[in-house]
Amino acid sequence: MGANPELRNKYRATWDDFSRKLDIYQSCVEAGDYARAETALLEVEQARMAYNSARDCLAQHLTSRIAAVDLKSIAIPEQRRVRQTAHLLWELAGKPHGTADSDWRRAENLVRTASASAC
């Protein structure tokens, strides 16, 4: 049984969107436009969540072994998403020293904001 074309197309589209928004964020950081980068980073996190959801739906369809599953119940725990986002912030900023606390706080805010708008 092949992949549902609609699910496959949504998966590809969300990946392309995530990739585009990440490029925009990186451009903002490289240009030193940190005010715009903050907004772009929120869009990156929202696009990442949309991609993860599309990926999970496609995987569920492909395995065909999983009956009706509430994807939110198997979603990555919030703390793990915060850790991943904080690490991404740190890497994209050039891995500066001494920014762990501020990166973590920004990541928490981004994850919470993205989660609230995804519902």
ABEGO torsion letter per residue (X at the ends): XBBBAAAAAAAAAAAAAAAAAAAAAAAAAAAGBAAAAAAAAAAAAAAAAAAAAAAAAAAAAAAGABBBBBAAAABBBAAAAAAAAAAAAAAAAGGBBGAAAAAAAAAAAAAAAAAAAAX
